[in-house]
Amino acid sequence: MTQTLHTPLKPRWTEQVFGAKIVAKGGVIRRAIRDVDREIGRMAFELEVRRRGYHLIESDTQYIVICNTGHIRLIC
């Protein structure tokens, strides 16, 4: 079975998310998983986070993106 890559139907949404000032400062953003699913799809979002070298965490109904490429350590 071949998986088709979901191409963003709304590239402005992606630009808006990753164009936020906090992203440029290496901060943290979060998005509801349902919004990601509706706007671009999970696979496309994950690929965009990976392409940028950021870190993605899934917590309950939210995605948390650590917008820097440095090492992270989960404490607890």
C-alpha positions as CSV (number, residue, x, y, z in Angstrom):
1,M,0.0,0.0,0.0
2,T,1.5,3.4,-1.0
3,Q,0.9,6.4,1.1
4,T,0.2,9.7,-0.7
5,L,1.8,12.8,0.7
6,H,-0.9,15.3,1.7
7,T,0.1,18.6,0.0
8,P,-0.9,21.7,1.9
9,L,-4.1,23.1,0.5
10,K,-3.6,26.2,2.4
11,P,0.1,27.1,2.3
12,R,-0.7,30.5,3.9
13,W,-1.7,28.6,7.1
14,T,1.8,27.0,7.2
15,E,3.5,30.4,6.4
16,Q,1.4,32.0,9.2
17,V,2.3,29.3,11.8
18,F,6.0,29.3,11.1
19,G,6.2,33.0,10.3
20,A,5.2,34.0,13.9
21,K,7.7,36.2,15.8
22,I,8.1,33.6,18.5
23,V,9.3,31.0,15.9
24,A,12.1,33.4,14.8
25,K,13.2,33.7,18.4
26,G,13.4,29.9,18.9
27,G,10.3,29.8,21.0
28,V,7.5,27.3,21.4
29,I,4.2,27.2,19.5
30,R,1.2,24.9,19.9
31,R,-1.6,23.9,17.6
32,A,-4.7,21.8,18.1
33,I,-4.3,18.4,16.3
34,R,-7.8,18.8,14.8
35,D,-6.7,22.2,13.3
36,V,-3.6,20.6,11.8
37,D,-5.7,17.7,10.4
38,R,-8.1,20.2,8.9
39,E,-5.6,22.6,7.4
40,I,-2.7,20.5,6.1
41,G,-2.8,17.0,7.6
42,R,-0.5,15.4,10.2
43,M,2.0,14.0,7.8
44,A,2.6,17.3,6.0
45,F,2.9,19.1,9.4
46,E,5.4,16.6,10.7
47,L,7.4,16.9,7.5
48,E,7.4,20.7,7.8
49,V,8.6,20.5,11.4
50,R,11.4,18.0,10.4
51,R,12.4,20.1,7.4
52,R,13.1,23.0,9.7
53,G,15.0,20.8,12.2
54,Y,12.5,21.6,15.0
55,H,11.1,19.2,17.6
56,L,7.5,18.1,17.7
57,I,5.6,16.8,20.8
58,E,2.1,15.4,20.8
59,S,0.2,15.9,24.1
60,D,-3.4,14.9,24.3
61,T,-5.1,17.2,21.7
62,Q,-2.2,19.5,21.1
63,Y,1.0,19.6,19.1
64,I,3.8,21.4,20.7
65,V,6.6,22.6,18.4
66,I,10.0,23.6,19.9
67,C,11.2,26.0,17.3
68,N,15.0,25.6,17.6
69,T,17.4,23.0,16.3
70,G,19.3,22.5,19.6
71,H,19.4,19.4,21.7
72,I,16.4,18.9,24.0
73,R,16.0,16.7,27.1
74,L,12.7,15.6,28.5
75,I,13.0,15.9,32.3
76,C,9.8,14.2,33.4
